[in-house]
């Protein structure tokens, strides 16, 4: 082999080694890039799955919460309906006292005496509904009131009847001071307590 041929062969050998080194390095880079891409893909896929699971859990919890809230509202609506019926029946039963004239006269007398004592005046005007004016207006109710007052004053009855299921309004002579002791007022004052007591009895609340 001539020197030229040997020189050429050495150069080609070096070139092949260099090329092989470049190829090997390139393959390593490709493998590294592929491995990194695969790792990134798996990590991103894992994060996506985790986020999806988290979002799904959040949706499930929200749906459960909404369902519970809707159920609670429906339950409360049913409770309110029952309590309203109880209150209506209680109001009806309370109004039935007016049927028993003697019993109602005693109750009306008490309401009148309480109002007269509260207003603290000697001269008062009693305001009744039309039915009570016919039954008790005048001497009948006045006589019962006088029995219970230590110092009976002058009691007049208003000519204009009031719109109420029962009870009485006590006022001074010019109507500027009024004590309302009607069924509606008494019932309204007790309604909150009645609701609490009914709730305890019906729902253990």
N, CA, C and O of each residue as an XYZ file, in Angstrom:
820
protein
N       0.854     -1.191      0.000
C       0.000      0.000      0.000
C       0.891      1.244      0.000
O       1.836      1.369      0.779
N       0.550      2.143     -0.897
C       1.358      3.366     -1.004
C       1.041      4.287      0.168
O       0.029      4.148      0.855
N       1.946      5.224      0.357
C       1.755      6.178      1.446
C       0.470      6.961      1.249
O      -0.219      7.271      2.220
N       0.138      7.285      0.004
C      -1.071      8.072     -0.298
C      -2.307      7.280      0.068
O      -3.247      7.799      0.671
N      -2.287      5.997     -0.313
C      -3.436      5.146     -0.028
C      -3.604      4.972      1.479
O      -4.721      5.015      1.995
N      -2.486      4.776      2.182
C      -2.548      4.592      3.633
C      -3.046      5.866      4.311
O      -3.804      5.800      5.278
N      -2.624      7.016      3.812
C      -3.032      8.302      4.374
C      -4.540      8.486      4.187
O      -5.265      8.940      5.072
N      -4.961      8.108      2.986
C      -6.392      8.242      2.664
C      -7.221      7.321      3.558
O      -8.283      7.704      4.047
N      -6.723      6.111      3.761
C      -7.453      5.155      4.589
C      -7.520      5.632      6.040
O      -8.539      5.454      6.708
N      -6.446      6.230      6.520
C      -6.442      6.755      7.897
C      -7.468      7.870      8.052
O      -8.195      7.942      9.042
N      -7.504      8.745      7.035
C      -8.464      9.870      7.082
C      -9.886      9.327      7.103
O     -10.723      9.792      7.876
N     -10.160      8.328      6.240
C     -11.500      7.743      6.178
C     -11.869      7.065      7.494
O     -13.015      7.126      7.940
N     -10.860      6.408      8.119
C     -11.110      5.751      9.395
C     -11.478      6.772     10.472
O     -12.420      6.595     11.244
N     -10.693      7.844     10.485
C     -10.967      8.918     11.453
C     -12.361      9.515     11.202
O     -13.118      9.801     12.129
N     -12.665      9.689      9.908
C     -13.961     10.273      9.532
C     -15.096      9.351      9.967
O     -16.113      9.798     10.496
N     -14.896      8.038      9.729
C     -15.941      7.102     10.128
C     -16.130      7.102     11.652
O     -17.253      7.072     12.156
N     -15.002      7.136     12.367
C     -15.095      7.171     13.831
C     -15.803      8.431     14.320
O     -16.619      8.408     15.241
N     -15.443      9.543     13.649
C     -16.053     10.812     14.001
C     -17.554     10.784     13.712
O     -18.371     11.230     14.518
N     -17.897     10.238     12.518
C     -19.296     10.152     12.124
C     -20.064      9.256     13.084
O     -21.190      9.558     13.478
N     -19.413      8.118     13.460
C     -20.064      7.191     14.394
C     -20.285      7.848     15.753
O     -21.301      7.639     16.416
N     -19.280      8.660     16.148
C     -19.409      9.367     17.420
C     -20.572     10.355     17.378
O     -21.344     10.484     18.329
N     -20.672     11.058     16.223
C     -21.761     12.045     16.059
C     -23.109     11.338     16.065
O     -24.067     11.791     16.691
N     -23.160     10.204     15.343
C     -24.411      9.437     15.261
C     -24.811      8.925     16.640
O     -25.976      8.998     17.033
N     -23.816      8.403     17.369
C     -24.094      7.884     18.721
C     -24.587      8.991     19.637
O     -25.526      8.833     20.417
N     -23.887     10.149     19.497
C     -24.296     11.291     20.340
C     -25.712     11.746     19.968
O     -26.525     12.064     20.836
N     -25.986     11.769     18.675
C     -27.309     12.181     18.210
C     -28.372     11.207     18.712
O     -29.457     11.612     19.131
N     -28.039      9.903     18.661
C     -28.995      8.893     19.124
C     -29.259      9.037     20.620
O     -30.381      8.870     21.099
N     -28.171      9.358     21.348
C     -28.341      9.584     22.780
C     -29.258     10.769     23.050
O     -30.121     10.745     23.928
N     -29.022     11.838     22.225
C     -29.862     13.027     22.381
C     -31.322     12.709     22.067
O     -32.238     13.148     22.762
N     -31.512     11.918     20.983
C     -32.879     11.539     20.590
C     -33.527     10.719     21.699
O     -34.683     10.942     22.061
N     -32.758      9.761     22.237
C     -33.299      8.925     23.309
C     -33.637      9.755     24.547
O     -34.663      9.555     25.197
N     -32.723     10.710     24.855
C     -32.965     11.569     26.017
C     -34.206     12.424     25.821
O     -35.041     12.559     26.716
N     -34.308     13.010     24.602
C     -35.473     13.857     24.306
C     -36.769     13.050     24.378
O     -37.778     13.500     24.922
N     -36.708     11.823     23.803
C     -37.894     10.968     23.824
C     -38.270     10.584     25.253
O     -39.445     10.571     25.617
N     -37.252     10.273     26.053
C     -37.510      9.910     27.444
C     -38.091     11.086     28.234
O     -39.005     10.932     29.044
N     -37.517     12.284     27.962
C     -38.035     13.474     28.639
C     -39.471     13.764     28.205
O     -40.329     14.108     29.019
N     -39.713     13.613     26.874
C     -41.065     13.850     26.356
C     -42.053     12.864     26.962
O     -43.166     13.230     27.342
N     -41.622     11.595     27.047
C     -42.472     10.565     27.625
C     -42.748     10.872     29.098
O     -43.876     10.744     29.574
N     -41.686     11.284     29.811
C     -41.832     11.610     31.227
C     -42.771     12.800     31.424
O     -43.630     12.804     32.305
N     -42.571     13.829     30.555
C     -43.445     15.007     30.626
C     -44.886     14.641     30.305
O     -45.824     15.105     30.954
N     -45.039     13.801     29.291
C     -46.378     13.384     28.889
C     -47.070     12.638     30.026
O     -48.236     12.891     30.330
N     -46.339     11.714     30.652
C     -46.909     10.947     31.752
C     -47.258     11.849     32.927
O     -48.293     11.681     33.572
N     -46.355     12.832     33.200
C     -46.607     13.758     34.305
C     -47.831     14.623     34.007
O     -48.699     14.813     34.859
N     -47.880     15.147     32.769
C     -49.017     15.978     32.398
C     -50.310     15.175     32.393
O     -51.361     15.648     32.824
N     -50.203     13.926     31.885
C     -51.388     13.067     31.872
C     -51.850     12.793     33.297
O     -53.046     12.809     33.590
N     -50.876     12.539     34.188
C     -51.208     12.291     35.592
C     -51.853     13.520     36.221
O     -52.821     13.404     36.972
N     -51.310     14.703     35.908
C     -51.874     15.941     36.449
C     -53.276     16.178     35.912
O     -54.168     16.617     36.638
N     -53.463     15.872     34.598
C     -54.785     16.037     33.997
C     -55.799     15.102     34.657
O     -56.928     15.495     34.951
N     -55.372     13.854     34.884
C     -56.262     12.901     35.543
C     -56.584     13.356     36.965
O     -57.726     13.287     37.418
N     -55.529     13.830     37.664
C     -55.722     14.301     39.031
C     -56.658     15.503     39.061
O     -57.552     15.584     39.904
N     -56.442     16.450     38.121
C     -57.306     17.631     38.058
C     -58.738     17.239     37.722
O     -59.695     17.777     38.279
N     -58.863     16.276     36.784
C     -60.196     15.813     36.405
C     -60.894     15.159     37.593
O     -62.085     15.373     37.823
N     -60.133     14.355     38.349
C     -60.701     13.709     39.525
C     -61.103     14.743     40.576
O     -62.154     14.633     41.207
N     -60.233     15.759     40.751
C     -60.529     16.824     41.713
C     -61.780     17.591     41.302
O     -62.646     17.886     42.125
N     -61.857     17.909     40.005
C     -63.017     18.643     39.494
C     -64.276     17.790     39.615
O     -65.339     18.289     39.987
N     -64.152     16.503     39.301
C     -65.305     15.603     39.417
C     -65.774     15.510     40.859
O     -66.975     15.497     41.126
N     -64.827     15.444     41.790
C     -65.173     15.387     43.214
C     -65.846     16.676     43.661
O     -66.795     16.659     44.445
N     -65.328     17.816     43.140
C     -65.934     19.109     43.479
C     -67.369     19.179     42.953
O     -68.267     19.672     43.636
N     -67.574     18.676     41.720
C     -68.912     18.664     41.132
C     -69.839     17.771     41.948
O     -70.988     18.123     42.213
N     -69.317     16.599     42.345
C     -70.128     15.665     43.131
C     -70.533     16.290     44.463
O     -71.685     16.203     44.888
N     -69.544     16.929     45.117
C     -69.848     17.560     46.407
C     -70.861     18.688     46.245
O     -71.759     18.857     47.070
N     -70.700     19.463     45.159
C     -71.639     20.560     44.919
C     -73.048     20.020     44.670
O     -74.030     20.568     45.172
N     -73.136     18.942     43.891
C     -74.441     18.350     43.619
C     -75.075     17.803     44.886
O     -76.275     17.962     45.112
N     -74.247     17.147     45.721
C     -74.758     16.628     46.993
C     -75.234     17.771     47.889
O     -76.283     17.686     48.528
N     -74.431     18.851     47.920
C     -74.787     20.010     48.736
C     -76.086     20.642     48.251
O     -76.948     21.000     49.054
N     -76.224     20.778     46.924
C     -77.439     21.355     46.351
C     -78.645     20.470     46.637
O     -79.733     20.963     46.934
N     -78.440     19.150     46.543
C     -79.539     18.217     46.813
C     -79.971     18.307     48.279
O     -81.163     18.304     48.585
N     -78.978     18.390     49.186
C     -79.295     18.515     50.601
C     -80.014     19.816     50.890
O     -80.960     19.859     51.676
N     -79.548     20.891     50.236
C     -80.174     22.203     50.443
C     -81.625     22.186     49.958
O     -82.525     22.684     50.633
N     -81.834     21.593     48.758
C     -83.188     21.510     48.211
C     -84.080     20.671     49.121
O     -85.244     21.006     49.345
N     -83.523     19.575     49.643
C     -84.277     18.713     50.554
C     -84.617     19.454     51.843
O     -85.720     19.326     52.374
N     -83.645     20.234     52.342
C     -83.865     21.007     53.558
C     -84.959     22.051     53.344
O     -85.807     22.257     54.213
N     -84.936     22.710     52.178
C     -85.968     23.698     51.881
C     -87.345     23.051     51.799
O     -88.328     23.575     52.324
N     -87.396     21.894     51.125
C     -88.673     21.193     50.997
C     -89.177     20.746     52.367
O     -90.367     20.842     52.667
N     -88.251     20.257     53.191
C     -88.618     19.826     54.541
C     -89.149     21.002     55.349
O     -90.138     20.885     56.073
N     -88.454     22.164     55.208
C     -88.886     23.355     55.941
C     -90.241     23.844     55.445
O     -91.065     24.300     56.237
N     -90.478     23.751     54.130
C     -91.772     24.141     53.572
C     -92.885     23.275     54.149
O     -93.951     23.776     54.505
N     -92.628     21.971     54.239
C     -93.633     21.064     54.788
C     -93.871     21.357     56.269
O     -95.005     21.321     56.745
N     -92.784     21.648     56.990
C     -92.925     21.986     58.410
C     -93.739     23.266     58.575
O     -94.619     23.348     59.432
N     -93.434     24.270     57.738
C     -94.158     25.539     57.816
C     -95.638     25.340     57.502
O     -96.504     25.964     58.115
N     -95.919     24.452     56.527
C     -97.307     24.185     56.161
C     -98.052     23.559     57.336
O     -99.187     23.926     57.641
N     -97.382     22.600     57.991
C     -97.995     21.938     59.146
C     -98.207     22.934     60.291
O     -99.265     22.961     60.921
N     -97.174     23.755     60.549
C     -97.277     24.740     61.634
C     -98.371     25.767     61.348
O     -99.089     26.191     62.253
N     -98.491     26.162     60.078
C     -99.550     27.107     59.697
C    -100.922     26.510     59.955
O    -101.821     27.193     60.446
N    -101.082     25.228     59.622
C    -102.351     24.549     59.876
C    -102.640     24.479     61.370
O    -103.775     24.671     61.808
N    -101.583     24.199     62.151
C    -101.752     24.148     63.609
C    -102.178     25.510     64.149
O    -103.076     25.600     64.986
N    -101.522     26.580     63.659
C    -101.854     27.928     64.115
C    -103.279     28.307     63.715
O    -104.007     28.931     64.487
N    -103.669     27.919     62.489
C    -105.037     28.217     62.041
C    -106.061     27.511     62.924
O    -107.088     28.085     63.286
N    -105.763     26.250     63.268
C    -106.677     25.509     64.136
C    -106.722     26.127     65.537
O    -107.776     26.205     66.169
N    -105.542     26.565     66.001
C    -105.485     27.206     67.316
C    -106.292     28.501     67.316
O    -107.026     28.791     68.261
N    -106.143     29.276     66.235
C    -106.896     30.534     66.121
C    -108.399     30.252     66.079
O    -109.192     30.971     66.685
N    -108.774     29.208     65.363
C    -110.192     28.846     65.259
C    -110.734     28.421     66.613
O    -111.833     28.808     67.012
N    -109.922     27.596     67.330
C    -110.351     27.137     68.652
C    -110.487     28.317     69.617
O    -111.406     28.368     70.433
N    -109.548     29.265     69.503
C    -109.597     30.438     70.387
C    -110.848     31.263     70.123
O    -111.442     31.824     71.044
N    -111.244     31.331     68.843
C    -112.427     32.121     68.490
C    -113.710     31.458     68.967
O    -114.727     32.128     69.142
N    -113.671     30.150     69.179
C    -114.867     29.411     69.598
C    -115.309     29.781     71.003
O    -116.422     29.459     71.419
N    -114.421     30.466     71.740
C    -114.790     30.879     73.097
C    -115.972     31.845     73.074
O    -116.721     31.944     74.046
N    -116.133     32.558     71.955
C    -117.220     33.543     71.875
C    -118.590     32.882     71.825
O    -119.603     33.534     72.076
N    -118.630     31.580     71.498
C    -119.920     30.873     71.418
C    -120.523     30.696     72.800
O    -121.734     30.822     72.982
N    -119.658     30.398     73.784
C    -120.119     30.250     75.167
C    -120.199     31.648     75.788
O    -119.179     32.231     76.155
N    -121.409     32.172     75.900
C    -121.574     33.569     76.292
C    -121.027     33.863     77.682
O    -120.344     34.869     77.872
N    -121.313     33.013     78.647
C    -120.844     33.261     80.017
C    -119.317     33.219     80.095
O    -118.685     34.073     80.716
N    -118.742     32.198     79.447
C    -117.284     32.076     79.452
C    -116.635     33.252     78.736
O    -115.623     33.785     79.189
N    -117.224     33.649     77.617
C    -116.658     34.766     76.845
C    -116.810     36.078     77.608
O    -115.928     36.935     77.555
N    -117.919     36.235     78.312
C    -118.119     37.462     79.094
C    -117.029     37.596     80.151
O    -116.507     38.689     80.375
N    -116.689     36.492     80.795
C    -115.608     36.522     81.788
C    -114.277     36.919     81.149
O    -113.517     37.717     81.699
N    -114.016     36.340     79.972
C    -112.753     36.639     79.273
C    -112.741     38.092     78.801
O    -111.731     38.781     78.940
N    -113.852     38.557     78.249
C    -113.947     39.936     77.774
C    -113.809     40.908     78.935
O    -113.206     41.972     78.795
N    -114.367     40.544     80.074
C    -114.240     41.379     81.276
C    -112.772     41.503     81.692
O    -112.290     42.591     82.006
N    -112.081     40.372     81.687
C    -110.656     40.384     82.065
C    -109.847     41.264     81.114
O    -109.016     42.059     81.553
N    -110.095     41.118     79.802
C    -109.374     41.947     78.822
C    -109.657     43.426     79.055
O    -108.764     44.265     78.932
N    -110.902     43.740     79.392
C    -111.286     45.136     79.618
C    -110.632     45.684     80.883
O    -110.099     46.793     80.886
N    -110.679     44.894     81.959
C    -110.089     45.327     83.231
C    -108.577     45.509     83.081
O    -108.014     46.490     83.565
N    -107.927     44.562     82.410
C    -106.478     44.683     82.194
C    -106.153     45.967     81.445
O    -105.197     46.661     81.789
N    -106.941     46.286     80.423
C    -106.694     47.491     79.630
C    -106.965     48.756     80.409
O    -106.219     49.728     80.297
N    -108.038     48.755     81.206
C    -108.376     49.931     82.017
C    -107.280     50.191     83.042
O    -106.881     51.338     83.242
N    -106.794     49.146     83.689
C    -105.719     49.305     84.666
C    -104.428     49.768     84.000
O    -103.671     50.552     84.572
N    -104.185     49.278     82.788
C    -102.965     49.675     82.091
C    -103.026     51.132     81.637
O    -102.031     51.854     81.713
N    -104.186     51.556     81.171
C    -104.294     52.936     80.673
C    -104.280     53.932     81.838
O    -103.829     55.067     81.679
N    -104.782     53.503     83.023
C    -104.664     54.312     84.245
C    -105.509     55.572     84.273
O    -105.115     56.565     84.885
N    -106.658     55.551     83.625
C    -107.541     56.720     83.602
C    -108.897     56.365     84.208
O    -109.321     55.211     84.160
N    -109.573     57.363     84.777
C    -110.891     57.110     85.372
C    -111.971     57.002     84.308
O    -112.907     56.215     84.447
N    -111.846     57.784     83.252
C    -112.851     57.767     82.193
C    -112.267     57.096     80.947
O    -111.269     57.560     80.396
N    -112.881     56.027     80.518
C    -112.383     55.278     79.356
C    -113.536     54.951     78.422
O    -114.712     55.015     78.782
N    -113.140     54.598     77.201
C    -114.116     54.182     76.190
C    -113.741     52.780     75.726
O    -112.590     52.513     75.382
N    -114.732     51.889     75.721
C    -114.515     50.528     75.254
C    -115.034     50.387     73.828
O    -116.142     50.816     73.508
N    -114.212     49.779     72.980
C    -114.574     49.561     71.581
C    -114.736     48.063     71.357
O    -113.786     47.303     71.545
N    -115.930     47.632     70.957
C    -116.240     46.225     70.741
C    -116.665     46.001     69.293
O    -116.965     46.950     68.568
N    -116.687     44.720     68.878
C    -117.247     44.445     67.555
C    -118.773     44.504     67.632
O    -119.337     44.582     68.723
N    -119.434     44.467     66.492
C    -120.882     44.677     66.442
C    -121.642     43.631     67.262
O    -122.602     43.953     67.962
N    -121.191     42.356     67.164
C    -121.879     41.299     67.899
C    -121.755     41.465     69.397
O    -122.720     41.252     70.131
N    -120.568     41.848     69.861
C    -120.356     42.026     71.301
C    -121.092     43.247     71.838
O    -121.524     43.262     72.990
N    -121.232     44.268     71.003
C    -121.996     45.450     71.428
C    -123.437     45.050     71.722
O    -124.018     45.492     72.714
N    -124.017     44.209     70.858
C    -125.396     43.770     71.060
C    -125.528     42.878     72.294
O    -126.509     42.968     73.033
N    -124.526     42.010     72.509
C    -124.631     41.064     73.625
C    -124.264     41.680     74.974
O    -124.923     41.420     75.982
N    -123.197     42.506     74.989
C    -122.642     42.940     76.277
C    -122.576     44.459     76.449
O    -122.330     44.942     77.554
N    -122.790     45.203     75.390
C    -122.667     46.656     75.490
C    -123.657     47.217     76.506
O    -124.819     46.814     76.551
N    -123.181     48.139     77.306
C    -124.058     48.728     78.312
C    -123.820     48.125     79.681
O    -122.677     47.899     80.078
N    -124.900     47.864     80.404
C    -124.797     47.487     81.808
C    -124.155     46.127     82.042
O    -123.447     45.943     83.032
N    -124.388     45.186     81.160
C    -123.938     43.818     81.406
C    -122.421     43.735     81.588
O    -121.947     43.222     82.602
N    -121.665     44.232     80.623
C    -120.209     44.207     80.714
C    -119.713     45.209     81.753
O    -118.744     44.949     82.467
N    -120.384     46.353     81.829
C    -119.975     47.402     82.766
C    -120.092     46.900     84.203
O    -119.245     47.192     85.048
N    -121.150     46.145     84.463
C    -121.369     45.606     85.802
C    -120.256     44.622     86.191
O    -119.771     44.637     87.322
N    -119.863     43.775     85.249
C    -118.799     42.800     85.517
C    -117.453     43.490     85.735
O    -116.651     43.066     86.567
N    -117.221     44.559     84.972
C    -115.971     45.314     85.118
C    -115.907     45.979     86.488
O    -114.870     45.964     87.151
N    -117.030     46.563     86.901
C    -117.081     47.272     88.191
C    -116.801     46.338     89.355
O    -116.223     46.752     90.361
N    -117.213     45.061     89.223
C    -116.970     44.093     90.286
C    -115.478     43.861     90.525
O    -115.062     43.553     91.641
N    -114.687     44.011     89.480
C    -113.263     43.681     89.577
C    -112.366     44.889     89.799
O    -111.195     44.733     90.144
N    -112.895     46.078     89.608
C    -112.098     47.287     89.826
C    -112.321     47.824     91.231
O    -113.459     47.927     91.690
N    -111.230     48.166     91.917
C    -111.348     48.706     93.270
C    -111.982     50.094     93.249
O    -112.787     50.436     94.115
N    -111.605     50.886     92.244
C    -112.164     52.228     92.108
C    -112.748     52.377     90.706
O    -112.100     52.926     89.815
N    -113.960     51.892     90.515
C    -114.564     51.974     89.176
C    -114.704     53.417     88.720
O    -115.148     54.285     89.471
N    -114.319     53.651     87.484
C    -114.491     54.980     86.911
C    -115.672     54.966     85.967
O    -116.561     54.121     86.070
N    -115.670     55.905     85.052
C    -116.748     55.989     84.076
C    -116.348     55.217     82.820
O    -115.321     55.496     82.201
N    -117.167     54.260     82.466
C    -116.898     53.438     81.287
C    -117.970     53.702     80.237
O    -119.158     53.504     80.490
N    -117.553     54.144     79.077
C    -118.476     54.360     77.969
C    -118.188     53.336     76.868
O    -117.115     52.735     76.821
N    -119.152     53.158     76.004
C    -118.984     52.239     74.876
C    -119.047     53.015     73.573
O    -119.968     53.798     73.339
N    -118.054     52.784     72.736
C    -117.997     53.499     71.456
C    -119.180     53.102     70.580
O    -119.572     51.936     70.539
N    -119.745     54.091     69.877
C    -120.883     53.820     69.005
C    -120.458     53.073     67.739
O    -121.224     52.281     67.191
N    -119.232     53.331     67.282
C    -118.750     52.694     66.061
C    -118.083     51.353     66.402
O    -117.068     51.344     67.097
N    -118.624     50.227     65.933
C    -118.005     48.929     66.246
C    -116.665     48.761     65.516
O    -116.428     49.379     64.478
N    -115.802     47.919     66.077
C    -114.490     47.676     65.470
C    -114.514     46.346     64.721
O    -115.344     45.478     64.993
N    -113.600     46.206     63.788
C    -113.501     44.995     62.982
C    -112.539     44.021     63.659
O    -111.325     44.104     63.471
N    -113.083     43.112     64.438
C    -112.268     42.131     65.143
C    -113.107     40.891     65.417
O    -114.334     40.968     65.481
N    -112.445     39.747     65.580
C    -113.163     38.518     65.899
C    -113.648     38.515     67.339
O    -114.585     37.795     67.682
N    -113.019     39.308     68.171
C    -113.396     39.382     69.573
C    -112.386     40.195     70.342
O    -111.352     40.601     69.811
N    -112.706     40.431     71.625
C    -111.806     41.251     72.420
C    -112.255     42.698     72.466
O    -113.392     43.019     72.121
N    -111.353     43.567     72.894
C    -111.735     44.947     73.149
C    -110.544     45.873     72.940
O    -109.390     45.477     73.106
N    -110.851     47.115     72.571
C    -109.864     48.189     72.563
C    -110.297     49.205     73.611
O    -111.443     49.655     73.620
N    -109.376     49.558     74.485
C    -109.665     50.535     75.537
C    -108.955     51.833     75.176
O    -107.763     51.818     74.868
N    -109.661     52.942     75.208
C    -109.038     54.222     74.851
C    -109.486     55.302     75.820
O    -110.446     55.129     76.571
N    -108.763     56.434     75.789
C    -109.243     57.600     76.514
C    -110.404     58.207     75.709
O    -110.741     57.723     74.629
N    -111.000     59.264     76.246
C    -112.228     59.783     75.633
C    -112.016     60.367     74.248
O    -112.934     60.343     73.429
N    -110.818     60.897     73.962
C    -110.595     61.464     72.622
C    -109.868     60.491     71.682
O    -109.565     60.839     70.541
N    -109.595     59.290     72.159
C    -109.018     58.258     71.296
C    -107.540     58.394     71.014
O    -107.009     57.693     70.152
N    -106.862     59.286     71.725
C    -105.429     59.476     71.460
C    -104.564     58.404     72.150
O    -103.421     58.165     71.762
N    -105.136     57.774     73.174
C    -104.426     56.688     73.861
C    -105.266     55.418     73.709
O    -106.463     55.415     73.995
N    -104.628     54.352     73.261
C    -105.379     53.124     73.014
C    -104.606     51.914     73.539
O    -103.394     51.806     73.350
N    -105.313     51.028     74.185
C    -104.792     49.723     74.597
C    -105.559     48.673     73.787
O    -106.775     48.535     73.921
N    -104.837     47.948     72.958
C    -105.493     46.976     72.076
C    -105.428     45.586     72.709
O    -104.353     45.002     72.844
N    -106.590     45.070     73.091
C    -106.682     43.727     73.657
C    -107.660     42.872     72.837
O    -108.519     42.186     73.390
N    -107.511     42.931     71.521
C    -108.365     42.122     70.646
C    -107.785     40.722     70.506
O    -106.634     40.474     70.866
N    -108.605     39.805     69.975
C    -108.122     38.448     69.721
C    -106.893     38.474     68.826
O    -105.911     37.776     69.079
N    -106.958     39.287     67.777
C    -105.869     39.328     66.811
C    -104.567     39.791     67.454
O    -103.501     39.230     67.199
N    -104.667     40.839     68.305
C    -103.462     41.345     68.961
C    -102.900     40.334     69.943
O    -101.690     40.117     70.000
N    -103.790     39.711     70.723
C    -103.341     38.733     71.707
C    -102.716     37.523     71.011
O    -101.700     36.984     71.450
N    -103.347     37.119     69.927
C    -102.838     35.956     69.202
C    -101.489     36.280     68.560
O    -100.574     35.456     68.576
N    -101.371     37.482     67.995
C    -100.110     37.887     67.369
C     -98.982     37.936     68.398
O     -97.844     37.576     68.096
N     -99.299     38.380     69.607
C     -98.287     38.453     70.666
C     -97.828     37.059     71.078
O     -96.681     36.880     71.488
N     -98.720     36.068     70.971
C     -98.388     34.700     71.384
C     -97.895     33.829     70.239
O     -97.404     32.724     70.471
N     -98.019     34.313     69.000
C     -97.756     33.466     67.838
C     -96.340     32.906     67.818
O     -96.147     31.722     67.543
N     -95.343     33.746     68.108
C     -93.958     33.284     68.084
C     -93.746     32.162     69.088
O     -93.088     31.166     68.786
N     -94.311     32.326     70.300
C     -94.156     31.295     71.323
C     -94.911     30.022     70.927
O     -94.441     28.911     71.172
N     -96.083     30.197     70.312
C     -96.854     29.040     69.863
C     -96.099     28.259     68.801
O     -96.116     27.028     68.793
N     -95.436     28.980     67.904
C     -94.641     28.315     66.869
C     -93.512     27.490     67.487
O     -93.260     26.359     67.071
N     -92.842     28.061     68.473
C     -91.739     27.347     69.141
C     -92.264     26.093     69.835
O     -91.686     25.013     69.707
N     -93.354     26.246     70.565
C     -93.902     25.108     71.300
C     -94.414     24.043     70.354
O     -94.219     22.852     70.598
N     -95.073     24.458     69.268
C     -95.580     23.492     68.283
C     -94.432     22.777     67.610
O     -94.510     21.575     67.356
N     -93.350     23.514     67.312
C     -92.174     22.900     66.693
C     -91.549     21.849     67.591
O     -91.105     20.803     67.118
N     -91.514     22.131     68.903
C     -90.956     21.169     69.855
C     -91.799     19.902     69.911
O     -91.272     18.790     69.912
N     -93.115     20.086     69.958
C     -94.011     18.942     70.073
C     -94.043     18.100     68.799
O     -94.081     16.871     68.860
N     -94.027     18.768     67.645
C     -94.178     18.053     66.369
C     -92.877     17.524     65.821
O     -92.835     16.431     65.256
N     -91.794     18.301     65.983
C     -90.542     17.954     65.297
C     -89.347     17.807     66.238
O     -88.212     17.647     65.787
N     -89.609     17.862     67.565
C     -88.515     17.752     68.549
C     -87.443     18.805     68.314
O     -86.255     18.521     68.468
N     -87.845     20.015     67.944
C     -86.881     21.086     67.653
C     -86.683     21.951     68.891
O     -85.910     22.909     68.858
